[in-house]
Amino acid sequence: MEDNRIKNAYEAAKERYAEIGVDTENAMTILKKISLSLHCWQTDDVVGFENQGGELTGGIQVTGNYPGRARNIDELRADIVKVKSLIPGSHRLSLHEIYGDFGSNAVDRDQVEPQHFQSWMEWAKENELKLDFNSTSFSHPKSGNLTLANPDKEIRDFWIEHTKRCRKISEAMGEFQGDPCIMNLWIHDGSKETPANRLKYRRILEQSLDEIFATEYRNMKDCIEAKLFGIGLESYTVGSYDFYLGYGAKKGKIVTLDTGHFHLTESVADKISSLLLFTPEIMLHVSRPIRWDSDHVVIMNDDLLDLTREIVRCNALERIHIGLDYFDATINRIGAYVIGVRSTQKSLLMALLEPQQKLQQYETQDQLFQRLALQEELKSMPWSAVWDMFCLQNDVPVGDNYIPEIEKYEETVTSKRK
C-alpha cells in the first residue's frame, strides 16, 4: 500500500516537473552517480585508534557524550555499514590517519605505512566503498600550535614525513580501488595572539608543502584545506583561505572549502564559480557552523541549498567532490550521520530539479521578474515525492522510516557499549 502511495505521488510530481521542462528520471539518475565522501570520525568523536582516551587538541572540539561511541575498528566499521544501509546511492569513506589498523603496535605518525590500511582497503572493497584519506596533525605530543609551519626543524620534519607517508598511503588506496584517492591536508597551525611576523610562518608552510608535493603520484589527488581559526588559535591561522587559494592556483592543487571554516556571513557557494576558473577541481567539506566552526549536523538549510544549486548551475558535478565533516556527540551518532547524508542528497536533488534552461532564458532576455518568480515557485514544487521515489528505488527507508531502524540498532548494538 505504501509503495503504491509513493509511486502515485511520484507520477503526479513527475508530470508537474515536466510542465516546466524538468526530467525527474534524469535527475534521479544523476543523483545516484554522486558519491558523497562519508567521514568516519562521526561515529567515534575523532578519537581514532592511535591514542585511545587521549585528549583532542589542535583547535577542534567535540561536544556531548551520548552513549554508544565506537571504541575500536570493528565497532566503527559496523556503524558505517549500518549508516550505508539507510542512505541511497553508492558512496565513499574518508579516513583520517589515526584510524589505521595498528593492532597492538605503537606506530608513530612519521612511521605509518600503507600496510596499516590494507585491511581498510579490503573491507571497503567488500562493502562497495571507495576510500579517501586525511593526514592528521592534531592530538599528538608534537602538535603544539605549529606543525608544518614550525620554525623548529625537528618538529617540522616530523610532520613533513608524516604527510609524505599519508600521500603514499593514498596512492596505495587509489591503486588498489582503481579510482583516485582524494587526500586532504589540513593543519591547525596558528596563534592565539597576532604574531610579530605573519609572513615568516606562511613562507615556512609554503616550503614544507613544496617538499611534500615533490613526489608525483598517479592514483591520488591532493587537497589543501583552509580554516578561519581554531579554539585557542583565534588571532592568526597560517593556512588561511587566501594562502591556500594562492598556492592551489599556482601549483594546480585542489582547494578544499569547508563550510564551517569561514566567517558566518560569507557565502561559500559564491566561491565555487571563482575557484572553478583557477583550480583544477574543488573539494567540499560540508558542515553546519553556528556562531563558530561548531560542526553541527548538516541539515537542509539555505546555506546548503545555495551550495548545491551553485554546483549544478556551474555544471561542475564532475569537478567538485563532496565530503561531510561534522562530529556531534550530543545525539545518537548514527542518527546524526544519516541525517547529514540524506539532507545533502535532498539538497542536491532540489538543485537537479531546477529548470536551468528556462531560468537562463529568462535571464538572457532580461526577464528578471519571471526569473525570480519561478525560483520562488520551485520552493513549493513536489520535490519530496521525487526523493521518496529515489529512496524506494534504492531500497532504503522512505521518509522517517529510518528512525526505528536506528532505534533498533541502538537498542541491540550501541547501547551495549559500556
N, C-alpha and C positions, 0 to 999 in steps of 0.2 A: 504493500500500500504506500509506504513512504517513498519507495523508488519511483512509483508512478507519479506521486505528487511532485517530486523533484524534476522528473522528466517533463511533466506538463508545464511547470513553471519555467523551465528552461526553453521550451519551444516558444512560449509567449515572449520571453526575453529575446530570443534569437530573432524573432520577427520584428520586434521594436528596434533592435540594433540595426537590422538590415535596412530599415527605413531611413537611417542616417548614414548608410554606407559602411557599416562595420560588420565584418565576418567573425562571428563569435567562435566558430570552429577553428579558424586560423589563429585567433587569439589564444585559445587553449593549447593549440599545437606549439606555438612559440613559447608559452609559459612552461610547458613540460620540458622544454630543452634548456631552460635556465636553471643551472645548478648553483645553489647557494653554498657557500663555504661555512659549515657549521662550526662553531667554536667549542672545542672540547671542554674548556675551563668553566662553563656554566654549571656543570654537574658536581664540581668539587671546590669551587670558590678560589680558583687559581693556586691551589696548593701544589699540585704535581706530585711526583713520586721520588723526587731527589732529596727532599728535606722535610719529611712528614712532621707536622707540628711546628715548623719554623714560622717566623714572622714574615708577613707580606710587606715588602718595602719597595721603594722606588717611586714614591709619589702616587701610588694607587691604593685603593681601599675597597674592601668588600663589606657591605653592611648586612647584618642579620645572622641568625644562627638556626635556621629552620632544620629540623631533624632530617636525617637521611642522606647526608653528603656522601658522595662516592669516596671510598677510602683507599682503593687500590685499582690496579689496571683492569681487573675483571669486572668490578662494580661499575667503573667508568664506561667500559665497553657495553655492558648490559644496559645502562641508561641510554646510551646513544642508539642502540638497536631499538629500544622502546620508542624513543623520540622519532626515529626514522619510520616506524610503523604508523605514526599518526600524522605525517605530513606527506602531501602528494609530490610526485616527481622524483628525480634522481639527483643526489646532492654530493657534496664534497665534505671533508672533515679537516679542520685546521688544528694542528698540534703545536704547542709550544715545546721547546727543547726539554723542559723539565718533566715532560710526560714520557720520557724514554723508558724502555723495558730494561731497567737496570738490575732487576733481581735483587740479590742481597749485596751487590757490589757497590762500593762508593766510587762514582765516576765524576770527576770534576768537569766543569764545563769546557775547559780547554783540552779535554781528552775524549770527548764524546765522538762516537763513530757511527756510520750507517748501520752497523750490526745491532746497535741498541734500538733501532727502529725497524728491524727486519720483521719482527712479529706483527708490528703495526701494518706494514705493507701487506703481509699475507692475510691478516684479519680484514683489512679494508677491501682487498680483492674478493674475499669470501662474501662480504656484505655489500658488494657493489658500490663502494665508495672510492673516490679519488682523494688523495691526501695533499694538503698544503701545509706550510711549515712556518715557524716563527723562531727567531733567536730570542733568548731570554736573558735580559740584562739586570733584572731586579731580583730581590730576595736572595742575595749572595753576600758572603763576607767582604767581597771585593767590589760590591756595587757602589756604596757610598753615594755621593751626589754626582760623580762623574765616572764614566766608563770609557767609551771610545774618544771622548774629548778630554781625557785626563792628562795633565802635563806630566804625571808620573809615568815614565816609560814602562815600568814593570807592570803596573796595573793596566795601562792602555794596551800593551802587547797581549796580556791575558785575554782581554775582550776582543781584540782583533783576531786572535787564534780561535776563540770560541765562535765568532761569526763566520770565519772561513770554514770551519768544520760544519756549521749549520748549512752553509751553501753546498758543501759536499754531500751532506745527508739529503738535502733537497734534490740534488742531481740524481742520487740513487733512487729516491722515491719516484721522480719523474720517469726515469728509465724503466723502472720496474712496472709502473702502471701504464706506460705507453702514452702518457699525457703530461705536459709540463707541470711541475710542482711550483706553486707560487710561494716564494719565501718572503716574508715581511720582516723588515728590520725596523724596530722601534727601540729607542733608548730614552731613559728618563732624564738624561743629563741636564742639570740646571743649577740654579742658585736661589736661595730664599730671599736674599737681597741683591740689588743690582751690582754686578761685578765691576771692577775698575776698568776692564778691557773686554768688551763683548767679542771683538774680532778675534782675539787670541784663541778662544776655545773653538770658535767656528772654523778657524784655519786648521786647528788640530783635527777636528772632526772630518773636514774635507780630506786631509791627508790619510786619515785612518780608512775612510771609505774607498779612496783610490787604491790603497793596498789590499783591502778586502775584495774589491771587484776586479783585481788584476787578472784573475783566472777566469777565462770564458767557459761557460757551460752551455750545453745544447738542450738539456731536459729540465731546466728550471728557469724561473723568471724572478728577477729582483724587484722588490718594492721597498720604498723608503717612506716612513710614516712620521709626520709632524705631530706636535702637540702644543697647546697653548700654555699649559702649566701643569705641574704636579703638586700634590699636597706636600708642603714643606719646601717647595721649589717654585714659589709663586712669581717671583720677580723676573726671572730670566730662564728661558729654555734654549739650549744650544741648537737643537734640531727644530727650529721654528718652521712654519709653513713657507715663509719666504726663502729660507735656506734650502729646504728640500725641493721646492719648485724650481729654484735656480739650478740646483745640482741635477735634478731629473731632466730638465730641458737641455742642459749642457751635455750630460752623459748618456742620454737616452734611456733613463730608468723610469720605471712605473712609480708614480706618486700615489701614496695611499691617503685617502681622505676619510678620516674617522669623524663621524657626525657629532661626536662629543668633544672634539679637540679644537673647537673654535669658540670665539665669542658667541654668546647665545643669540645675539641679533644678526649674526652673519648667516647668509644663505649658502649652504654647501651645494645646493642644487645649481646655483648661479655659477659655481666654479667649474662645473662639468664641461661646458662648451669651450672655455678658455684652455683647460688642460688638454682637451682633445686636439687642439691646434698645435701644441708644442711638445707633448709627451706621447710615447707610443701607445700606452694603454693606461687605464686607471684602475686602482683597487679601492673598493669602498669597505669600510668597517661601519656597519650600521648599528648605532646605539641610540639612546634617548637621554640627553642631558637635562637635568632640571636644576637650574641655578649654577651648576658646575658640571664637570665631567663625571656624573654620578652613575652612569652605566645602568639606568633603569631598563626594564624590559621593553623591548621595541613594541610599539602599538601603531595602529594605522592613523597617525595624526597628520596635520598639514605638512609638516617638515618631510615626513617620509613620502607622502603623496607627491609633493613637489619634486623630490629627488627621483622617484621612479618615472614620473612624467618626463622629466628632462632627459633621462637615459633613452626613453623610447622616442621622444621628439627629435633627439640628435641621431637617431638610427644607430646607436652605439652599443647595442647588446653584445656584439662580437668583440668590442674593445674594452668593455667595463666588466670587471669581476666583482661580485657582490658577496661579502662575508659579513657575519654577525659578530658583534663584540660587546657583550654586556655580561654582568655577573650579579645576579640578585639572589641573596640568601635569606630574604625575609619571607618568601613564599615557597611553595613546592617547586623545587628546581626543575623538575621535568615539565611541569606546567608552564613555568616561565620560558623554558626553551621552546616549547611548542607554540605558545602564544606569539613569540617573536618571529618565528619562521613563517607561520601562517599569515601573520599581519604583513610581513614583507611580500609574500606571494600575492596576497589580496591587492596590495598597492600596485604591484607590477601588472596584475590583471586589469585593474582600473585604467592604468596607463595604456595598455594594449587595446582597450575598448574605446579609445578616443577616435573620432573620425578625423584623422590627421589631414587627409586631402581637403575635406570641407573647411576645416579651420584655417588651413593655409590659404585656401582660395579666398575666404573672407578677408584675410589679412592683406593679400596681394591686391585685392580690389578696394582696399581701404574701407571695408565694411566692418568697422570696429564695434559697432553696436551688436551686429549679428554674431560676431566672434565671441564677445563677452556673454551674450545671451545663451549661445549654445554651450559654452563652457559651464555656465551655471546649471543648465538643464541636465548636463551629464551627471551632476552630483546625485540626482534622483532617479537616474536610469536603473533598471533592474540587474545591476552587475552581480548582486549576491546570488541570483538564480544561476548565473554562469559559474560562479565559484562553487556552488553546491554540486553542479553537474561535473565540474572538474574533479572534485573530491570523489564523487561517486565513480567516475571513470577510472580513477587511480586507486580505488578500493581502500580508501581511508575514511575515517569518520566524517560525516557531514554535519555542519553546524556545530553545536556544542556537545555533540555525542562523544567527543574525545575526553570530556571531563570525567565521566565514570570510568573510562579506561585508565586514566591517570590515578584516580582514587583507588582503583583496584590494585594498581602497581604499587602505590604507597602502602596499602594495607598488607600486601603479600611480600613486598621486597624492601622498599626503602625504610619502612618503619622498624624493620628488624635490625637495622644498622645502629648499634649502640656504641 
